[in-house]
Amino acid sequence: MSIEEFRKEILSALLEKTNTKGEPRFDEASAKELLNQLSDNELEEGILFNTPEDVADVLSEIELKAKR
């Protein structure tokens, strides 16, 4: 899988995240902003060990902690 494909799958996973009310946690712009915090090099290092869903989970947790 290429880095571009990995980014697209992470973005899809972020857009599928919902809050406790079942509403989307991220709109496309905020999901892209969150994903853009990771460089291609960082994604390349993690692609062998993490699924796109794993990365989306970590990014979601970081965002949630930042809002507290």
C-alpha positions in Angstrom: 0.0 0.0 0.0 1.3 3.4 -0.9 1.5 6.3 1.6 -1.3 8.1 -0.4 -3.6 5.0 -0.1 -2.7 4.8 3.6 -3.7 8.4 4.1 -7.0 7.9 2.2 -7.9 4.9 4.4 -7.0 6.8 7.6 -9.1 9.7 6.4 -12.0 7.3 5.8 -11.6 5.8 9.2 -11.6 9.3 10.9 -14.8 10.2 9.0 -16.5 7.1 10.3 -15.8 8.0 13.9 -18.9 9.0 15.9 -19.5 10.7 19.3 -21.7 9.2 22.0 -24.8 10.6 20.2 -23.9 8.8 17.0 -23.0 12.0 15.3 -19.8 12.3 13.2 -16.8 13.4 15.3 -15.0 15.0 12.4 -16.1 16.8 9.3 -13.8 16.3 6.3 -11.8 19.5 6.8 -11.0 18.8 10.5 -10.2 15.2 9.7 -7.8 16.3 7.0 -6.2 18.8 9.4 -5.7 16.2 12.0 -4.3 13.7 9.5 -1.9 16.4 8.1 -0.2 16.5 11.5 1.6 13.3 10.4 4.3 13.6 7.8 4.8 11.1 5.0 7.9 9.8 6.8 6.0 9.2 10.0 3.3 7.3 8.1 5.9 5.3 6.2 7.5 4.2 9.5 4.2 3.1 10.9 2.6 1.5 7.9 4.1 -1.9 8.6 2.9 -2.0 12.2 -0.4 -0.1 12.2 -3.7 -0.4 10.3 -5.4 2.8 9.1 -7.9 2.3 11.8 -5.2 2.1 14.5 -3.8 5.4 13.3 -7.3 7.0 13.2 -7.9 5.8 16.8 -4.6 7.4 18.0 -5.4 10.7 16.1 -8.9 10.7 17.6 -7.6 10.2 21.1 -5.1 13.0 20.7 -7.8 15.3 19.4 -10.1 14.4 22.3 -7.4 15.0 24.9 -6.6 18.4 23.3 -10.2 19.5 23.7 -10.2 18.8 27.4 
